[in-house]
Amino acid sequence: QVQLVESGGGLVQPGGSLRLSCAASGVIFGILDMGWYRQAPGKQRELVAGINRGGSTNYVDSVKGRFTISRDNAKKTVYLQMNNLKPEDTAVYYCNTATRTALWNYWGQGTQVTVSS
């Protein structure tokens, strides 16, 4: 069964940190280029970080230097370490493939990140 399960979100003060995890099942994880997306209220979902099968990473400008994406192919898990969080990082965070693939039919429930004092 194809499944993506995100976890690790929560409420954090500005300047704080969180580490998100996304566990995949039912897929050949090691060959997939993966990404973390976020969707804030009233906004479109955006790709904020990507990691390809070789481990190369890329980030949207707004999170460069603060977020780090990584992966563990043995655990079929992709991570997002988020440091120096800002209120504008508040959103529901999802993982999926970095470009449109059949896995886009299987979005998880996401994990809520709220940055507020």
C-alpha positions, 0 to 999 in steps of 0.5 A: 500500500502506497503511503506517505506519513508526515510527523514532527510538526508543532507550535514553536516560538520564532527562532526555534527549531523543528525536525520533520519526518516523512516515512514512505511505504509501498514505493521504491524509495531510493530511486525517487527525487523527494521534496518537502512542500508547504501550504499556508492558509489561502496560498498555493502549495509550494516546494520548499526543499528537494533532494534527489536520489544522489543526495543533491539538495535545493531550496527555495530562497526563503528557507536557504540557510535555515532548512536542511533536507536529508534522506535515509533510503534504508528507512524510506524516510526524508527529513526536514530540519528547520532552524531559526523559524519565522512566523511566515514558515507557518503552514502545513508541511507535506512530502512527496516527489519533487516533480509530478509522478504517480505518487502525487495521487497519494498525498499524506495528511501533512504536519502542521507547523505554527511559529508564534510567540 
